[in-house]
Amino acid sequence: MIITAEQRASELRSLAARLLQVANDIDNEQSPEVDVKPRNSSAYESWDGADSELMLAKASEIYRARRRRKRFFDPALFGEPAWDLLLDLFIARLKKKRVSVSSACYAADVPPTTALRWLGVLADSNLIERFESETDQRVTWVRLTDYASQLMAKFVRDMSSGAFKSMNTIDDYLIEHRSHESAS
């Protein structure tokens, strides 16, 4: 069996991504939990307790489902790094965990240059913000803005509603909502 240069490059990228995730996991284990609660906490009073746990479970389920698609379809068919970034950062916020820029890039499941470009787009759209580490100048953290957190919470709650539970997939949900919009 002949392995092409493209296949070798792909394998090396995959290995590099896995190593980066291990390094980020080690960083996250060593970094103290950070207060990621929005400055205007009155809008998030209901995030405490069961609601927060339900949102975390649903957002994690959505993120995992996106990763599982690779087992069945060519990953090139599903290029949505912005959405993967938003989901990962929302999950981190619910877990009260910091996310480094490099870890966010890994979560986007695209080459780092593409992920960095999308982080820029999200920052320009007031959906994420970056901040420097207080202890390590080599580390830059990234988090959802309060605005993006509100949007993600509304989305996840909507996905958890009875309308979504009767659907099999997120795609079914989106198709159903598009058909209602076009009928109006």
PASEBA-1860 file (N, C-alpha, C; in nm, 3 decimals):
! residues 184
1> MIITAEQR> 0.083/-0.117/0.000/0.000/0.000/0.000/0.089/0.125/0.000 ~ 0.065/0.213/-0.092/0.142/0.335/-0.104/0.069/0.447/-0.031 ~ 0.142/0.514/0.057/0.085/0.627/0.130/0.130/0.755/0.061 ~ 0.034/0.836/0.027/0.065/0.961/-0.043/0.114/1.067/0.056 ~ 0.178/1.168/0.001/0.224/1.280/0.083/0.106/1.348/0.152 ~ -0.005/1.355/0.084/-0.125/1.417/0.142/-0.174/1.336/0.262 ~ -0.171/1.203/0.252/-0.215/1.119/0.363/-0.119/1.133/0.482 ~ 0.011/1.137/0.453/0.110/1.155/0.561/0.090/1.289/0.630
9> ASELRSLA> 0.069/1.393/0.551/0.047/1.527/0.607/-0.078/1.528/0.693 ~ -0.182/1.461/0.647/-0.307/1.455/0.723/-0.286/1.382/0.856 ~ -0.212/1.271/0.852/-0.184/1.196/0.974/-0.103/1.279/1.072 ~ -0.004/1.354/1.021/0.078/1.438/1.107/-0.004/1.551/1.169 ~ -0.095/1.609/1.089/-0.183/1.713/1.145/-0.270/1.656/1.256 ~ -0.321/1.537/1.234/-0.405/1.473/1.335/-0.325/1.446/1.462 ~ -0.205/1.396/1.448/-0.120/1.369/1.564/-0.086/1.500/1.636 ~ -0.053/1.604/1.561/-0.022/1.733/1.621/-0.142/1.788/1.698
17> ARLLQVAN> -0.260/1.772/1.641/-0.381/1.820/1.708/-0.403/1.744/1.839 ~ -0.380/1.613/1.836/-0.397/1.534/1.958/-0.295/1.576/2.065 ~ -0.170/1.597/2.024/-0.067/1.642/2.119/-0.101/1.778/2.177 ~ -0.151/1.868/2.093/-0.192/2.000/2.139/-0.304/1.988/2.242 ~ -0.398/1.900/2.219/-0.508/1.882/2.314/-0.456/1.829/2.447 ~ -0.362/1.735/2.444/-0.304/1.683/2.568/-0.236/1.795/2.644 ~ -0.159/1.878/2.574/-0.091/1.990/2.638/-0.192/2.088/2.697 ~ -0.298/2.116/2.625/-0.400/2.207/2.675/-0.474/2.149/2.795
25> DIDNEQSP> -0.498/2.019/2.793/-0.561/1.955/2.907/-0.474/1.968/3.031 ~ -0.343/1.953/3.013/-0.250/1.969/3.125/-0.254/2.114/3.175 ~ -0.253/2.210/3.081/-0.263/2.351/3.120/-0.391/2.377/3.199 ~ -0.501/2.325/3.151/-0.630/2.349/3.217/-0.635/2.285/3.355 ~ -0.568/2.171/3.372/-0.566/2.107/3.503/-0.486/2.190/3.602 ~ -0.381/2.258/3.554/-0.296/2.336/3.642/-0.350/2.476/3.666 ~ -0.435/2.526/3.578/-0.485/2.662/3.597/-0.603/2.660/3.693 ~ -0.608/2.757/3.782/-0.721/2.760/3.875/-0.848/2.792/3.801
33> EVDVKPRN> -0.960/2.752/3.861/-1.088/2.788/3.801/-1.099/2.939/3.800 ~ -1.161/2.990/3.699/-1.174/3.133/3.684/-1.320/3.170/3.693 ~ -1.346/3.289/3.743/-1.483/3.336/3.749/-1.523/3.379/3.609 ~ -1.600/3.297/3.541/-1.643/3.330/3.405/-1.788/3.377/3.403 ~ -1.845/3.398/3.518/-1.982/3.446/3.525/-1.987/3.587/3.468 ~ -2.085/3.616/3.387/-2.095/3.748/3.326/-2.099/3.858/3.431 ~ -2.045/3.974/3.393/-2.045/4.088/3.484/-2.188/4.127/3.521 ~ -2.280/4.118/3.428/-2.419/4.150/3.456/-2.491/4.019/3.489
41> SSAYESWD> -2.469/3.970/3.610/-2.516/3.836/3.644/-2.667/3.827/3.658 ~ -2.739/3.938/3.665/-2.883/3.930/3.680/-2.948/3.857/3.562 ~ -2.887/3.868/3.444/-2.942/3.801/3.326/-2.919/3.650/3.332 ~ -2.834/3.605/3.424/-2.797/3.464/3.428/-2.834/3.397/3.560 ~ -2.923/3.458/3.634/-2.962/3.401/3.763/-3.004/3.255/3.747 ~ -3.074/3.223/3.638/-3.125/3.087/3.621/-3.017/2.989/3.576 ~ -2.893/3.035/3.561/-2.786/2.945/3.521/-2.740/2.858/3.635 ~ -2.778/2.890/3.754/-2.734/2.812/3.868/-2.815/2.682/3.874
49> GADSELML> -2.755/2.581/3.931/-2.826/2.457/3.960/-2.862/2.375/3.838 ~ -2.984/2.325/3.839/-3.029/2.228/3.740/-3.028/2.283/3.598 ~ -3.066/2.410/3.581/-3.070/2.469/3.447/-2.931/2.468/3.383 ~ -2.832/2.504/3.463/-2.694/2.504/3.414/-2.650/2.364/3.375 ~ -2.686/2.265/3.457/-2.649/2.126/3.428/-2.718/2.077/3.300 ~ -2.844/2.114/3.281/-2.916/2.073/3.161/-2.855/2.138/3.036 ~ -2.823/2.267/3.047/-2.760/2.334/2.933/-2.625/2.272/2.901 ~ -2.548/2.241/3.003/-2.417/2.178/2.983/-2.434/2.043/2.915
57> AKASEIYR> -2.528/1.964/2.960/-2.552/1.832/2.901/-2.594/1.845/2.755 ~ -2.685/1.937/2.724/-2.733/1.953/2.586/-2.623/2.007/2.496 ~ -2.550/2.109/2.541/-2.442/2.166/2.460/-2.333/2.062/2.436 ~ -2.301/1.984/2.538/-2.200/1.878/2.522/-2.248/1.772/2.424 ~ -2.375/1.739/2.432/-2.433/1.641/2.339/-2.423/1.691/2.195 ~ -2.454/1.816/2.173/-2.447/1.874/2.039/-2.303/1.870/1.988 ~ -2.208/1.908/2.072/-2.068/1.909/2.033/-2.018/1.768/2.001 ~ -2.052/1.672/2.086/-2.009/1.533/2.061/-2.070/1.477/1.933
65> ARRRRKRF> -2.195/1.511/1.906/-2.261/1.464/1.784/-2.189/1.517/1.661 ~ -2.142/1.639/1.670/-2.068/1.697/1.558/-1.938/1.620/1.535 ~ -1.872/1.576/1.639/-1.747/1.500/1.625/-1.776/1.360/1.568 ~ -1.888/1.301/1.609/-1.921/1.164/1.563/-1.949/1.158/1.414 ~ -1.989/1.268/1.354/-2.020/1.266/1.210/-1.901/1.217/1.128 ~ -1.779/1.241/1.177/-1.658/1.201/1.103/-1.653/1.051/1.078 ~ -1.718/0.975/1.165/-1.716/0.830/1.147/-1.794/0.788/1.024 ~ -1.884/0.873/0.978/-1.974/0.834/0.870/-1.959/0.917/0.743
73> FDPALFGE> -1.912/1.040/0.757/-1.904/1.131/0.643/-1.766/1.194/0.634 ~ -1.733/1.238/0.516/-1.609/1.311/0.494/-1.616/1.441/0.574 ~ -1.521/1.466/0.665/-1.526/1.587/0.747/-1.526/1.716/0.666 ~ -1.476/1.712/0.544/-1.473/1.832/0.460/-1.614/1.880/0.427 ~ -1.713/1.794/0.441/-1.851/1.833/0.413/-1.908/1.927/0.519 ~ -1.850/1.925/0.638/-1.908/1.998/0.750/-1.810/2.100/0.805 ~ -1.788/2.207/0.736/-1.694/2.308/0.782/-1.763/2.422/0.854 ~ -1.778/2.410/0.984/-1.841/2.514/1.063/-1.754/2.545/1.186
81> PAWDLLLD> -1.633/2.594/1.166/-1.546/2.618/1.282/-1.601/2.721/1.379 ~ -1.673/2.820/1.329/-1.728/2.922/1.419/-1.826/2.857/1.517 ~ -1.909/2.768/1.468/-2.007/2.702/1.554/-1.938/2.612/1.656 ~ -1.835/2.538/1.612/-1.761/2.453/1.705/-1.695/2.537/1.814 ~ -1.640/2.652/1.775/-1.579/2.741/1.873/-1.681/2.791/1.974 ~ -1.796/2.835/1.925/-1.901/2.884/2.016/-1.948/2.775/2.111 ~ -1.969/2.656/2.060/-2.014/2.545/2.146/-1.909/2.514/2.253 ~ -1.783/2.504/2.211/-1.677/2.470/2.305/-1.663/2.578/2.412
89> LFIARLKK> -1.669/2.703/2.373/-1.655/2.812/2.470/-1.777/2.821/2.562 ~ -1.894/2.787/2.512/-2.014/2.785/2.595/-2.003/2.674/2.700 ~ -1.960/2.558/2.657/-1.941/2.445/2.749/-1.838/2.482/2.856 ~ -1.728/2.544/2.814/-1.625/2.585/2.910/-1.680/2.686/3.010 ~ -1.762/2.778/2.962/-1.820/2.879/3.052/-1.910/2.812/3.155 ~ -1.990/2.716/3.111/-2.077/2.644/3.205/-1.997/2.563/3.306 ~ -1.881/2.512/3.263/-1.794/2.436/3.353/-1.703/2.526/3.435 ~ -1.709/2.657/3.407/-1.623/2.756/3.473/-1.475/2.724/3.449
97> KRVSVSSA> -1.443/2.691/3.326/-1.306/2.658/3.286/-1.253/2.763/3.191 ~ -1.125/2.786/3.200/-1.058/2.874/3.105/-1.028/2.796/2.978 ~ -1.024/2.868/2.866/-0.989/2.807/2.738/-0.879/2.891/2.676 ~ -0.767/2.829/2.647/-0.659/2.900/2.580/-0.693/2.910/2.431 ~ -0.630/3.004/2.365/-0.652/3.019/2.221/-0.616/2.890/2.150 ~ -0.505/2.827/2.189/-0.465/2.703/2.123/-0.566/2.591/2.146 ~ -0.624/2.584/2.265/-0.726/2.483/2.291/-0.852/2.511/2.210 ~ -0.888/2.638/2.197/-1.004/2.675/2.115/-0.980/2.635/1.970
105> CYAADVPP> -0.858/2.655/1.922/-0.825/2.617/1.785/-0.843/2.467/1.765 ~ -0.801/2.389/1.864/-0.818/2.245/1.855/-0.966/2.208/1.851 ~ -1.046/2.275/1.933/-1.189/2.247/1.940/-1.261/2.277/1.810 ~ -1.206/2.371/1.733/-1.269/2.407/1.605/-1.255/2.296/1.502 ~ -1.160/2.205/1.524/-1.141/2.089/1.437/-1.106/2.127/1.293 ~ -1.028/2.233/1.282/-0.976/2.280/1.152/-0.830/2.317/1.173 ~ -0.756/2.342/1.066/-0.617/2.386/1.085/-0.611/2.512/1.172 ~ -0.505/2.526/1.252/-0.495/2.640/1.343/-0.511/2.776/1.275
113> TTALRWLG> -0.459/2.792/1.155/-0.472/2.921/1.087/-0.618/2.953/1.058 ~ -0.694/2.852/1.021/-0.837/2.872/0.995/-0.909/2.905/1.125 ~ -0.877/2.833/1.231/-0.941/2.859/1.361/-0.908/3.000/1.410 ~ -0.783/3.042/1.394/-0.745/3.177/1.436/-0.821/3.283/1.356 ~ -0.837/3.258/1.229/-0.914/3.352/1.147/-1.058/3.361/1.198 ~ -1.118/3.247/1.232/-1.254/3.247/1.282/-1.265/3.310/1.421 ~ -1.162/3.293/1.503/-1.161/3.362/1.632/-1.164/3.513/1.609 ~ -1.093/3.559/1.508/-1.095/3.701/1.474/-1.233/3.746/1.429
121> VLADSNLI> -1.298/3.665/1.347/-1.433/3.698/1.300/-1.530/3.705/1.419 ~ -1.519/3.608/1.510/-1.607/3.606/1.627/-1.579/3.725/1.719 ~ -1.453/3.763/1.733/-1.419/3.879/1.815/-1.475/4.007/1.751 ~ -1.461/4.019/1.620/-1.514/4.135/1.548/-1.667/4.142/1.558 ~ -1.730/4.028/1.578/-1.877/4.021/1.590/-1.925/4.033/1.734 ~ -1.832/4.063/1.826/-1.864/4.078/1.968/-1.919/3.948/2.029 ~ -1.869/3.836/1.981/-1.913/3.707/2.035/-1.809/3.645/2.128 ~ -1.683/3.680/2.109/-1.578/3.632/2.199/-1.488/3.749/2.237
129> ERFESETD> -1.413/3.727/2.345/-1.312/3.824/2.385/-1.188/3.748/2.428 ~ -1.073/3.809/2.403/-0.946/3.750/2.441/-0.891/3.827/2.559 ~ -0.816/3.757/2.643/-0.749/3.824/2.753/-0.620/3.749/2.785 ~ -0.521/3.825/2.828/-0.389/3.769/2.854/-0.386/3.697/2.989 ~ -0.302/3.596/2.998/-0.281/3.526/3.123/-0.209/3.620/3.219 ~ -0.248/3.614/3.344/-0.183/3.696/3.445/-0.048/3.639/3.486 ~ -0.027/3.511/3.461/0.095/3.445/3.508/0.189/3.399/3.397 ~ 0.141/3.390/3.275/0.224/3.338/3.166/0.199/3.419/3.040
137> QRVTWVRL> 0.297/3.497/2.999/0.280/3.585/2.883/0.262/3.509/2.753 ~ 0.293/3.381/2.753/0.277/3.302/2.631/0.134/3.257/2.609 ~ 0.049/3.272/2.710/-0.088/3.220/2.703/-0.188/3.334/2.688 ~ -0.276/3.316/2.592/-0.390/3.405/2.575/-0.515/3.321/2.592 ~ -0.606/3.370/2.674/-0.732/3.302/2.699/-0.840/3.362/2.610 ~ -0.942/3.286/2.585/-1.055/3.333/2.506/-1.183/3.288/2.574 ~ -1.287/3.371/2.569/-1.414/3.335/2.631/-1.527/3.402/2.553 ~ -1.647/3.351/2.574/-1.765/3.412/2.515/-1.791/3.547/2.582
145> TDYASQLM> -1.843/3.639/2.505/-1.891/3.763/2.564/-2.025/3.734/2.631 ~ -2.070/3.826/2.714/-2.201/3.810/2.777/-2.310/3.796/2.671 ~ -2.298/3.876/2.566/-2.395/3.873/2.456/-2.402/3.733/2.393 ~ -2.286/3.677/2.361/-2.282/3.544/2.299/-2.335/3.438/2.396 ~ -2.304/3.452/2.523/-2.354/3.356/2.622/-2.506/3.358/2.628 ~ -2.565/3.477/2.620/-2.710/3.485/2.618/-2.766/3.414/2.495 ~ -2.705/3.438/2.380/-2.753/3.374/2.257/-2.739/3.222/2.265 ~ -2.625/3.175/2.314/-2.604/3.031/2.324/-2.703/2.968/2.424
153> AKFVRDMS> -2.727/3.036/2.535/-2.822/2.983/2.634/-2.962/2.974/2.572 ~ -3.002/3.077/2.499/-3.133/3.074/2.433/-3.140/2.961/2.332 ~ -3.032/2.943/2.254/-3.029/2.836/2.155/-3.041/2.699/2.221 ~ -2.959/2.676/2.323/-2.958/2.545/2.388/-3.092/2.518/2.456 ~ -3.150/2.619/2.517/-3.283/2.601/2.577/-3.386/2.568/2.469 ~ -3.376/2.637/2.356/-3.468/2.611/2.246/-3.450/2.469/2.193 ~ -3.325/2.424/2.185/-3.297/2.288/2.138/-3.349/2.185/2.238 ~ -3.359/2.223/2.363/-3.408/2.132/2.466/-3.559/2.133/2.479
161> SGAFKSMN> -3.623/2.221/2.405/-3.768/2.232/2.415/-3.835/2.111/2.350 ~ -3.964/2.099/2.370/-4.040/1.988/2.314/-4.031/1.980/2.164 ~ -4.015/2.094/2.096/-4.006/2.094/1.950/-3.885/2.014/1.904 ~ -3.773/2.028/1.975/-3.652/1.957/1.934/-3.657/1.810/1.975 ~ -3.713/1.782/2.090/-3.714/1.644/2.140/-3.786/1.549/2.045 ~ -3.878/1.601/1.966/-3.950/1.513/1.874/-3.873/1.494/1.743 ~ -3.764/1.566/1.725/-3.683/1.554/1.604/-3.568/1.457/1.631 ~ -3.514/1.400/1.525/-3.402/1.308/1.541/-3.268/1.377/1.543
169> TIDDYLIE> -3.255/1.485/1.471/-3.125/1.551/1.462/-3.141/1.702/1.463 ~ -3.032/1.769/1.482/-3.030/1.915/1.474/-3.070/1.958/1.334 ~ -3.024/1.885/1.233/-3.058/1.920/1.096/-3.209/1.915/1.074 ~ -3.277/1.813/1.132/-3.423/1.806/1.123/-3.486/1.931/1.184 ~ -3.432/1.970/1.299/-3.482/2.089/1.368/-3.469/2.213/1.279 ~ -3.351/2.229/1.220/-3.328/2.347/1.136/-3.417/2.344/1.011 ~ -3.432/2.228/0.950/-3.518/2.216/0.832/-3.661/2.251/0.868 ~ -3.706/2.199/0.983/-3.842/2.228/1.028/-3.862/2.378/1.050
177> HRSHESAS> -3.766/2.444/1.112/-3.779/2.587/1.138/-3.772/2.668/1.008 ~ -3.690/2.624/0.914/-3.683/2.695/0.785/-3.814/2.682/0.710 ~ -3.879/2.566/0.718/-4.005/2.549/0.646/-4.114/2.636/0.707 ~ -4.110/2.654/0.840/-4.207/2.743/0.904/-4.183/2.888/0.864 ~ -4.055/2.928/0.854/-4.022/3.066/0.816/-4.064/3.094/0.673 ~ -4.041/2.998/0.583/-4.076/3.023/0.443/-4.227/3.020/0.421 ~ -4.300/2.949/0.508/-4.445/2.945/0.496/-4.510/3.075/0.543 ~ -4.438/3.150/0.629/-4.493/3.275/0.683/-4.491/3.386/0.583
END
